[in-house]
Amino acid sequence: MDRIVAFLRRIEIHWWILFGMIAGLLWGLYLHEMHYEVLLEQARENVLGPEYTEEERIAEARAIRDELQRLFADTTGGAAAQGIAQIFLALLQMVVIPLVVASLVCGVTRMSDFGRLRRIGGRAAAWYVTTSFMAITVGLVLVNLIRPGQGVDVPIALDDVDVPDPAGAWEMMLSIIPPNVVEAAANFDLLPLIFFSLLFGIFALRVDDKHRETIYALFEAVFEVMMKMTLFVIALAPVGIAALIARLLATTGVDVLWGVAGYAATVAAALAVHFFVVLPLLLWILTRRNPYRVMHAMAATLVTAFSTASSAGTLGVTLEQTEHRVGVDNKVGGFVLPLGATVNMDGTALYECVAVLFVAQIYAAAHPEFALTFGVQLTIVILALMVSIGAAGIPHAGLVMMVIIFEAVGLPLELIALLWAVDRPLDMARTMVNVWSDTVGAVIIAHHEGAIDEEVLFAGQDTPADGAT
């Protein structure tokens, strides 16, 4: 028995998470096979009544989906998946706010040299903009080569679609400044909280040494405690992720992908190119380090990002793994990663571009007067880049971002509903790309700051060239 326990303890966490994903897949498909057809018809009757038309079914698709999820949660297996998934997500979210604040304040107060602070901030901003633009370019090329919208005939209702109005530029800027920091934290509004934490850390450098040391010691202690709590949450990840996958597949199955399979495949292919080729190539060119070794070290983080579809919810795991499995000094990681989790959205920017062009291809086929010109595509690229950077500060970010681009190029807002069916699995994939981009950016910046502990990840390798420590 002792040998079995010792063997199980030697299995790395990302393998346990992979086992959890497989278990969740089987669990979800079992629930789907046992209950889906009966519960779907019941959900339709609950929402529409016993006699309904095909047009009514399409128009109320979202309401039927919500009712179906509620009915699944009333079954024994569905209730277990729902409960475990909600507990796991709550635990992930629980650590985020104190971890973000403590990490940013510590990261800034450690860098008493304002020149270094500006240098790291400038490099981070350059990374965010450059990689997001490259991601959009990958999506633009593939969606024009594959043209998934051609020949697609998807029935859809064009009435009663609830679409919020997008915020203006001044409203978006104002949303960054928290009039009430406690309220921002309670609402899980990370961008205003990050803004306040950065200002707090910067002005902490301006006070007397005695007070600055007290502030630093306090937030350093909070950060260390939160990292221990994060390790506890990571240990529960295999079970939580199994429940998340089961909950998703129970209500969707795999058939939902076929209606817009070309679109989903195009997004997935573009995300894969950016994830496995573009970002690793940048990491190798700029640091001469093995990107796939870093990817392997961050496997638990990437799988957690995929299953939760939340960069912010994964932040605690990202910080812990980047420091303790890759060797990035927390002075860099603690500053760059919380910012990246909020404003660095490569996967989201790529998705926005492909999604809008997919809908535009469908609309152009039915409306020849709508010309999908180079100018229209350039507008989509620029707007996808801009709104992805500010996404975290906008309520209902994904939908509002799409609204901004749709309105700019003249597409009917109701056509956003075409994307609902496969949004969740694609959201999971693009979140993993977002987190990988944050990680690669932190490694590159730490490399050029001489802030990587070689013994953590690169022990036994030849010392990298070009200034690596």
ABEGO torsion letter per residue (X at the ends): XAAAAAAAAABBAAAAAAAAAAAAAAAAAAAAAAAAAAAAAAAAAAAAEABBBAAAAAAAAAAAAAAAAAAAAABAAAAAAAAAAAAAAAAAAAAAAAAAAAAAAAAAAABABAAAAAAAAAAAAAAAAAAAAAAAAAAAAAAAAAGAABGBBBBBBABGBBBBBBBBAAAAAAAABBABAAAAAAAGBAAAAAAAAAAAAAAAAABBAAAAAAAAAAAAAAAAAAAAAAAAAAAAAAAAAAAAAAAAAAAAEAAAAAAAAAAAAAAAAAAAAAAAAAAAAAAAAAAGBBAAAAAAAAAAAAAAAAAAGBAAAAAAAAAAAAAAAAGBBAAAAAAAAAAAAAABBAAAAAAAAAAAAAAAAAAAAABAABBBBAAAAAAAAAAAAAAAAAAAABBGAAAAAAAAAAAAAGBBAAAAAAAAAAAAAAAAAAAAAAAAAAAAAAAAAAAAAGABBAAAAABGBBBBBGGBX
